[in-house]
Amino acid sequence: MKNIFALLAAVFVLATGCCSKKKAAEAAANNVSFEYETTTRGAYHKVIAKKDTLTFIDGRNRNITSKVVLPEAEWNQLTKAYKTVKPEAMADLKSPTTKRFYDGAAIATLTVVKEGNTFKSADFDNGFPPQEIKPLTDLIVALAAKYKKSDEN
């Protein structure tokens, strides 16, 4: 009888531990947001991706110009791409190109806000992010193009 009780207790602990880890992972994915910002002398654009929304900010006044609902499947793609990123190391990443130095490309940055902590990448050329953050930035840019276009119609 004691063996059965011990076995049931062990199964219960393992089951709740697995559920807790899954819930913790889901909660961590919900407590993160991504900001992709581009700027030149004459333009400013920012895309903010959160669990439920994609927000667009255009112009130097930095007012929200539009906001769309982000489907859960696309949010899951973003969090999957984010798993390869080390936010603490983003500030030290080297840009593969230098077009932004002579107005050949907009200056871009990626910011990750995770559980109240803000991690900002070093500047890079828009369209040419460092390899370490390329999957995430490319996905944000693609989603922005998709939803900005559909929002304007």
N, CA and C of each residue as an Amber inpcrd file, in Angstrom:
protein
   459
   0.8310000  -1.1900000   0.0000000   0.0000000   0.0000000   0.0000000
   0.8800000   1.2610000   0.0000000   1.9440000   1.2360000   0.8150000
   2.8380000   2.3970000   0.8540000   3.5060000   2.6040000  -0.4900000
   3.8430000   1.4960000  -1.1680000   4.4840000   1.6000000  -2.4760000
   3.5440000   2.2280000  -3.4940000   2.2750000   1.8730000  -3.4450000
   1.2970000   2.4370000  -4.3750000   1.1250000   3.9310000  -4.1110000
   1.0320000   4.3000000  -2.8400000   0.8990000   5.7040000  -2.4760000
   2.1240000   6.4910000  -2.9320000   3.3140000   5.9390000  -2.7200000
   4.5490000   6.6090000  -3.1300000   4.5960000   6.7530000  -4.6520000
   4.1730000   5.7200000  -5.3660000   4.1530000   5.7630000  -6.8220000
   3.1740000   6.8220000  -7.3240000   1.9870000   6.8800000  -6.7460000
   0.9990000   7.8840000  -7.1410000   1.4980000   9.2980000  -6.8380000
   2.1310000   9.4680000  -5.6890000   2.6750000  10.7730000  -5.3200000
   3.7540000  11.1970000  -6.3160000   4.6070000  10.2760000  -6.7010000
   5.6710000  10.5790000  -7.6530000   5.0910000  10.9570000  -9.0170000
   4.0850000  10.2220000  -9.4730000   3.4420000  10.5210000 -10.7500000
   2.7990000  11.9000000 -10.6930000   2.1360000  12.2340000  -9.6090000
   1.4940000  13.5340000  -9.4500000   2.5290000  14.6620000  -9.4980000
   3.6300000  14.4840000  -8.7970000   4.6770000  15.5120000  -8.7640000
   5.2720000  15.7010000 -10.1580000   5.5560000  14.6210000 -10.8440000
   6.1030000  14.7250000 -12.1920000   5.1170000  15.3790000 -13.1500000
   3.8560000  15.0220000 -13.0510000   2.8400000  15.5820000 -13.9380000
   2.6740000  17.0750000 -13.7080000   2.6210000  17.4980000 -12.4760000
   2.4580000  18.9330000 -12.2080000   3.7330000  19.6880000 -12.5470000
   4.8780000  19.0630000 -12.3790000   6.1340000  19.7110000 -12.7450000
   6.2140000  19.9650000 -14.2390000   5.8050000  19.0020000 -15.0430000
   5.7990000  19.1680000 -16.5000000   4.8260000  20.2570000 -16.9140000
   3.6520000  20.2710000 -16.3250000   2.6630000  21.3030000 -16.6350000
   3.1770000  22.6700000 -16.2240000   3.8360000  22.7410000 -15.0790000
   4.3650000  24.0180000 -14.6070000   5.4320000  24.5430000 -15.5510000
   6.2970000  23.6650000 -16.0540000   7.3310000  24.0950000 -16.9800000
   6.7080000  24.5970000 -18.2790000   5.6760000  23.9080000 -18.7550000
   5.0050000  24.3220000 -19.9780000   4.3310000  25.6750000 -19.7700000
   3.6570000  25.8330000 -18.6460000   2.9920000  27.1060000 -18.3550000
   4.0090000  28.2170000 -18.1940000   5.1550000  27.9220000 -17.5800000
   6.2050000  28.9270000 -17.4120000   6.7590000  29.3520000 -18.7680000
   6.9360000  28.3900000 -19.6730000   7.4270000  28.7080000 -21.0150000
   6.4180000  29.5600000 -21.7680000   5.1300000  29.2380000 -21.6440000
   4.0850000  30.0250000 -22.2940000   4.0230000  31.4210000 -21.7060000
   4.1500000  31.5310000 -20.3900000   4.1180000  32.8410000 -19.7410000
   5.3070000  33.6880000 -20.1840000   6.4780000  33.0660000 -20.3090000
   7.6600000  33.7990000 -20.7660000   7.4620000  34.3030000 -22.1910000
   6.8400000  33.4960000 -23.0500000   6.5740000  33.9100000 -24.4290000
   5.5820000  35.0680000 -24.4680000   4.6750000  35.1200000 -23.5210000
   3.6980000  36.2040000 -23.4740000   4.2760000  37.4770000 -22.8680000
   5.3640000  37.3820000 -22.1400000   5.9720000  38.5380000 -21.4790000
   7.1260000  39.1170000 -22.2810000   7.0920000  38.9530000 -23.5770000
   8.1400000  39.4840000 -24.4300000   7.4960000  40.2820000 -25.5560000
   8.1790000  41.3210000 -25.9870000   7.7340000  42.0680000 -27.1560000
   8.9650000  42.4430000 -27.9690000   8.7290000  42.7310000 -29.2480000
   9.8130000  43.0360000 -30.1600000   9.5500000  44.3810000 -30.8180000
  10.5900000  45.1990000 -30.9280000  10.4610000  46.5020000 -31.5710000
  11.5310000  46.6110000 -32.6490000  11.0970000  46.8500000 -33.8710000
  12.0230000  47.0170000 -34.9890000  11.8920000  48.4550000 -35.4570000
  12.9880000  49.1860000 -35.3970000  12.9700000  50.6180000 -35.6520000
  13.9370000  50.9500000 -36.7810000  13.4700000  51.7730000 -37.7260000
  14.3400000  52.2720000 -38.7930000  14.2440000  53.7900000 -38.8410000
  15.3880000  54.4070000 -39.1150000  15.4090000  55.8600000 -39.1630000
  16.4310000  56.3440000 -40.1870000  16.0940000  57.4520000 -40.8140000
  17.0070000  58.1780000 -41.6970000  16.8460000  59.6490000 -41.3450000
  17.5200000  60.4960000 -42.0980000  17.3590000  61.9230000 -41.8330000
  15.9240000  62.3860000 -42.0840000  15.2220000  61.7050000 -42.9840000
  13.8850000  62.1690000 -43.3450000  12.7360000  61.2580000 -42.9670000
  13.0200000  60.1080000 -42.3660000  11.9280000  59.1680000 -42.0870000
  12.1720000  58.4220000 -40.7810000  11.0670000  57.9810000 -40.2080000
  11.1230000  57.1820000 -38.9800000   9.9820000  56.1700000 -39.0240000
  10.3030000  54.9040000 -38.7790000   9.2950000  53.8430000 -38.7470000
   9.6230000  52.8980000 -37.5980000   8.5830000  52.4400000 -36.9450000
   8.7570000  51.4910000 -35.8540000   7.6130000  50.4900000 -35.8960000
   7.9510000  49.2280000 -35.7010000   6.9610000  48.1590000 -35.6220000
   7.1260000  47.5140000 -34.2570000   6.0260000  47.4070000 -33.5250000
   6.0530000  46.7710000 -32.2120000   5.1840000  45.5290000 -32.2840000
   5.8020000  44.3820000 -32.0320000   5.0760000  43.1120000 -32.0610000
   4.8960000  42.6190000 -30.6370000   3.6440000  42.4580000 -30.2530000
   3.2890000  41.8820000 -28.9540000   2.4130000  40.6710000 -29.2210000
   2.0910000  39.9500000 -28.1850000   1.3560000  38.6910000 -28.3340000
   0.1080000  38.8320000 -29.2000000  -0.6480000  39.8770000 -29.0310000
  -1.9170000  40.0060000 -29.7410000  -1.9390000  41.0710000 -30.8240000
  -0.9360000  41.9470000 -30.8570000  -1.0170000  43.0810000 -31.7700000
   0.3000000  43.3750000 -32.4670000   0.1480000  44.0220000 -33.5880000
   1.2610000  44.5760000 -34.3350000   0.9550000  46.0610000 -34.4600000
   1.8300000  46.8990000 -33.9150000   1.6010000  48.3350000 -33.8840000
   2.6040000  49.0280000 -34.7920000   2.1120000  50.0040000 -35.5590000
   2.9630000  50.7530000 -36.4770000   3.0450000  52.2020000 -36.0320000
   4.2550000  52.7250000 -36.0080000   4.4960000  54.1220000 -35.6830000
   5.3020000  54.7000000 -36.8320000   4.8010000  55.7610000 -37.4300000
   5.4860000  56.4040000 -38.5460000   5.6350000  57.8770000 -38.2500000
   6.7530000  58.4320000 -38.6170000   6.9790000  59.8620000 -38.4780000
   7.6510000  60.2330000 -37.1730000   8.2350000  61.3830000 -37.1910000
   9.0090000  61.8590000 -36.0370000   8.1500000  62.1570000 -34.7990000
   6.8530000  62.4010000 -34.9950000   6.0050000  62.6760000 -33.8350000
   5.7420000  61.4250000 -33.0120000   6.0660000  60.2740000 -33.5830000
   6.0050000  58.9730000 -32.9160000   4.6260000  58.6290000 -32.3600000
   3.6010000  59.0540000 -33.0720000   2.2450000  58.6520000 -32.7230000
   1.9250000  57.3380000 -33.4180000   1.0990000  56.5420000 -32.7880000
   0.6840000  55.2810000 -33.3960000  -0.1410000  55.6040000 -34.6320000
   0.2720000  55.0570000 -35.7730000  -0.4660000  55.3090000 -37.0110000
  -1.4710000  54.2020000 -37.2980000  -1.1790000  52.9860000 -36.8650000
  -2.1380000  51.9010000 -37.0270000  -1.7780000  50.7430000 -36.1100000
  -2.7700000  49.8890000 -35.9090000  -2.6100000  48.7240000 -35.0390000
  -3.4790000  47.6160000 -35.6170000  -2.9110000  46.4090000 -35.7170000
  -3.6710000  45.2720000 -36.2350000  -3.5430000  44.0990000 -35.2700000
  -4.5040000  43.2150000 -35.3430000  -4.4800000  41.9970000 -34.5270000
  -3.4850000  41.0320000 -35.1550000  -2.6090000  40.4980000 -34.3420000
  -1.6180000  39.5280000 -34.8000000  -2.1330000  38.1270000 -34.4900000
  -2.3420000  37.2970000 -35.5130000  -2.8240000  35.9350000 -35.2650000
  -1.8400000  35.1330000 -34.4050000  -2.3800000  34.2310000 -33.6290000
  -1.5660000  33.4290000 -32.7140000  -0.5080000  32.6240000 -33.4520000
  -0.8200000  32.1150000 -34.6210000   0.1460000  31.3170000 -35.3890000
   1.3760000  32.1510000 -35.7500000   1.1620000  33.4140000 -36.0910000
   2.2920000  34.2700000 -36.4480000   3.0700000  34.6990000 -35.2040000
   2.3760000  34.8990000 -34.0960000   3.0690000  35.1700000 -32.8440000
   3.9530000  33.9710000 -32.4740000   3.4430000  32.7810000 -32.6740000
   4.2250000  31.5770000 -32.3750000   5.4680000  31.4950000 -33.2600000
   5.3580000  31.9350000 -34.5160000   6.5310000  31.9800000 -35.3930000
   7.5730000  32.9510000 -34.8410000   7.1070000  34.1000000 -34.3660000
   8.0330000  35.0810000 -33.7900000   8.7360000  34.5260000 -32.5610000
   7.9890000  33.9020000 -31.6740000   8.6260000  33.3750000 -30.4570000
   9.5690000  32.2240000 -30.7860000   9.2610000  31.4670000 -31.8240000
  10.1620000  30.3870000 -32.2570000  11.4700000  30.9860000 -32.7820000
  11.3680000  32.0300000 -33.5910000  12.5680000  32.6960000 -34.1060000
  13.3480000  33.3500000 -32.9750000  12.6510000  33.8400000 -31.9740000
  13.2950000  34.4960000 -30.8320000  14.1310000  33.5200000 -30.0050000
  13.7560000  32.2560000 -29.9960000  14.4860000  31.2760000 -29.1920000
  15.9520000  31.1590000 -29.5920000  16.2990000  31.5550000 -30.8020000
  17.6880000  31.4930000 -31.2550000  18.4750000  32.7510000 -30.9010000
  17.7890000  33.7770000 -30.3910000  18.4150000  35.0640000 -30.0910000
  18.8670000  35.1070000 -28.6240000  20.0330000  35.6670000 -28.4070000
  20.5300000  35.9080000 -27.0470000  20.4200000  37.4110000 -26.7980000
  19.3450000  37.8480000 -26.1420000  19.1190000  39.2970000 -25.9950000
  20.2650000  40.0280000 -25.2960000  20.8890000  39.3780000 -24.3340000
  21.9700000  40.0230000 -23.5820000  23.1650000  40.3510000 -24.4790000
  23.3160000  39.6380000 -25.5840000  24.4690000  39.8340000 -26.4680000
  24.1600000  40.7400000 -27.6580000  22.9200000  41.1910000 -27.8010000
  22.5350000  41.9640000 -28.9830000  23.2930000  43.2860000 -29.1110000
  23.6120000  43.9200000 -28.0120000  24.3030000  45.2080000 -28.0610000
  25.7060000  45.0840000 -28.6310000  26.2820000  43.8960000 -28.5890000
  27.6470000  43.6860000 -29.0650000  27.7300000  43.1240000 -30.4770000
  26.5920000  42.9220000 -31.1280000  26.6020000  42.3470000 -32.4690000
  27.1850000  43.3350000 -33.4800000  27.8990000  42.7960000 -34.4410000
  28.5140000  43.6220000 -35.4880000  27.6630000  43.5640000 -36.7480000
  27.4300000  44.7130000 -37.3280000  26.6640000  44.8040000 -38.5610000
  27.5010000  44.2790000 -39.7250000  26.9030000  43.4810000 -40.6180000
  27.6790000  42.9510000 -41.7370000  27.9620000  43.9820000 -42.8390000
  27.2390000  45.1000000 -42.8370000  27.4300000  46.1360000 -43.8560000
  27.4720000  47.5060000 -43.1990000  27.9030000  48.5240000 -43.9780000
  28.0260000  49.8820000 -43.4260000  27.3480000  50.9250000 -44.3210000
  26.3200000  50.5420000 -45.0260000  25.6330000  51.4640000 -45.9310000
  25.0000000  52.6430000 -45.1910000  24.6570000  52.4550000 -43.9340000
  24.0050000  53.5190000 -43.1670000  24.9500000  54.6990000 -42.9210000
  26.2470000  54.4900000 -43.0870000  27.2180000  55.5540000 -42.8550000
  27.1970000  56.6190000 -43.9560000  26.6810000  56.2570000 -45.1350000
  26.6440000  57.2230000 -46.2360000  25.2470000  57.3110000 -46.8530000
  24.2190000  57.1190000 -46.0400000  22.8210000  57.2000000 -46.4710000
  22.4600000  56.1400000 -47.5160000  23.1720000  55.0260000 -47.5170000
  22.8560000  53.9380000 -48.4310000  21.7740000  53.0290000 -47.8950000
  21.4830000  53.1320000 -46.6060000  20.4340000  52.3280000 -45.9680000
  19.9930000  53.0390000 -44.6990000  18.7770000  52.7820000 -44.3200000
  18.2720000  53.3310000 -43.0620000  18.9910000  52.6480000 -41.8970000
  19.0990000  53.3500000 -40.8010000  19.6710000  52.7840000 -39.5830000
  18.5710000  51.9740000 -38.9010000  18.8730000  50.7360000 -38.5620000
  17.8770000  49.8650000 -37.9440000  18.3800000  49.3520000 -36.5980000
  17.4290000  49.0860000 -35.7060000  17.7360000  48.4400000 -34.4280000
  16.6040000  47.4900000 -34.0880000  16.9580000  46.4790000 -33.3420000
  15.9750000  45.5400000 -32.8030000  16.0280000  45.6560000 -31.2940000
  14.8600000  45.8250000 -30.6890000  14.7670000  45.8880000 -29.2310000
  13.8690000  44.7570000 -28.7650000  14.3220000  44.0520000 -27.7430000
  13.5290000  42.9990000 -27.1230000  13.2220000  43.4490000 -25.7110000
  11.9480000  43.4870000 -25.3650000  11.5270000  43.8070000 -24.0020000
  11.0210000  42.5100000 -23.3970000  11.7380000  42.0440000 -22.3990000
  11.4400000  40.7420000 -21.8050000  11.3360000  40.9010000 -20.3010000
  10.1410000  40.6560000 -19.7840000   9.8780000  40.7020000 -18.3460000
  10.4160000  41.9790000 -17.6980000  10.1700000  43.1040000 -18.3600000
  10.5630000  44.3890000 -17.8170000  11.9830000  44.8110000 -18.1510000
  12.7910000  43.9330000 -18.7260000  14.1560000  44.2610000 -19.1240000
  14.1830000  44.5890000 -20.6090000  14.9500000  45.6210000 -20.9670000
  15.0490000  46.0400000 -22.3540000  16.4380000  45.7200000 -22.8900000
  16.4660000  45.0350000 -24.0350000  17.7190000  44.6720000 -24.6860000
  17.6830000  45.2460000 -26.0990000  18.6260000  46.1380000 -26.4100000
  18.6470000  46.7950000 -27.7150000  19.8960000  46.3780000 -28.4810000
  19.7010000  46.0860000 -29.7520000  20.8360000  45.6930000 -30.5810000
  21.6800000  46.9080000 -30.9340000  22.8730000  46.6370000 -31.4050000
  23.6940000  47.6890000 -31.9900000  23.0360000  48.0910000 -33.3100000
  23.3270000  49.2940000 -33.7970000  22.7820000  49.7470000 -35.0740000
  23.2700000  48.8500000 -36.2040000  22.3930000  48.6630000 -37.1970000
  22.7660000  47.9310000 -38.4040000  21.9780000  48.5030000 -39.5720000
  22.3830000  48.1160000 -40.7860000  21.6870000  48.5890000 -41.9810000
  20.3490000  47.8850000 -42.1130000  19.2980000  48.6620000 -42.3950000
  17.9800000  48.0720000 -42.6170000  18.0700000  47.0760000 -43.7710000
  17.6010000  45.8770000 -43.5250000  17.6650000  44.8260000 -44.5310000
  18.9000000  43.9510000 -44.4310000  19.8620000  44.3510000 -43.6080000
  21.1110000  43.6020000 -43.4590000  21.4680000  43.4290000 -41.9840000
  20.6360000  42.7070000 -41.2400000  20.9110000  42.5400000 -39.8090000
  22.0570000  41.5490000 -39.5700000  22.6380000  41.5850000 -38.3840000
  23.6180000  40.5570000 -38.0270000  22.9770000  39.1700000 -38.0960000
  23.7330000  38.1620000 -38.4520000  23.2280000  36.7950000 -38.6150000
  22.5050000  36.2900000 -37.3650000  22.9630000  36.6800000 -36.2000000
  22.3960000  36.1750000 -34.9500000  20.9410000  36.5790000 -34.7450000
  20.5260000  37.6890000 -35.3360000  19.1410000  38.1550000 -35.1780000
  18.3790000  38.1760000 -36.4950000  19.0000000  37.7300000 -37.5740000
  18.3970000  37.7840000 -38.9050000  17.0460000  37.0730000 -39.0000000
  16.8840000  35.8390000 -38.5040000  15.5650000  35.2040000 -38.6330000
  14.4420000  36.0020000 -37.9700000  14.7140000  36.5610000 -36.8100000
  13.7000000  37.3290000 -36.0940000  13.4070000  38.6500000 -36.8050000
  14.4350000  39.3870000 -37.2020000  14.1990000  40.6710000 -37.8680000
  13.5260000  40.4760000 -39.2260000  13.9380000  39.4590000 -39.9760000
  13.3050000  39.2050000 -41.2710000  11.8190000  38.8830000 -41.1100000
  11.4840000  38.1330000 -40.0790000  10.0820000  37.7880000 -39.8330000
   9.2780000  39.0260000 -39.4240000   9.8350000  39.8640000 -38.5920000
   9.1460000  41.0980000 -38.1880000   8.9050000  41.9880000 -39.4070000
   9.9240000  42.1360000 -40.2470000   9.7950000  42.9670000 -41.4490000
   8.7390000  42.3800000 -42.3900000   8.7370000  41.0580000 -42.5490000
   7.7420000  40.4180000 -43.4250000   6.3250000  40.6020000 -42.8900000
   6.1490000  40.4290000 -41.5890000   4.8220000  40.6280000 -40.9950000
   4.3930000  42.0840000 -41.1200000   5.3270000  42.9990000 -40.9130000
   5.0070000  44.4180000 -41.0350000   4.5630000  44.7490000 -42.4510000
   5.2660000  44.2200000 -43.4350000   4.8920000  44.4760000 -44.8290000
   3.5190000  43.8900000 -45.1340000   3.2590000  42.7060000 -44.6400000
   1.9710000  42.0460000 -44.8780000   0.8120000  42.8280000 -44.2580000
   0.9450000  43.2200000 -43.0160000  -0.1680000  43.8480000 -42.3150000
  -0.2520000  45.3510000 -42.5680000   0.8380000  45.9910000 -42.8280000
   0.7910000  47.4130000 -43.1490000   0.0840000  47.6040000 -44.4780000
   0.3830000  46.7350000 -45.4240000  -0.2520000  46.8010000 -46.7360000
  -1.7510000  46.5420000 -46.6210000  -2.1290000  45.5040000 -45.8700000
  -3.5580000  45.1880000 -45.7430000  -4.2850000  46.2340000 -44.9190000
  -3.5810000  46.9030000 -44.0120000  -4.1930000  47.9400000 -43.1830000
  -4.4750000  49.2070000 -44.0010000  -3.6330000  49.4840000 -44.9780000
  -3.7930000  50.6990000 -45.7740000  -4.9060000  50.5700000 -46.7980000
  -5.2880000  49.3530000 -47.1600000  -6.3360000  49.1460000 -48.1740000
  -7.7070000  49.3840000 -47.6280000
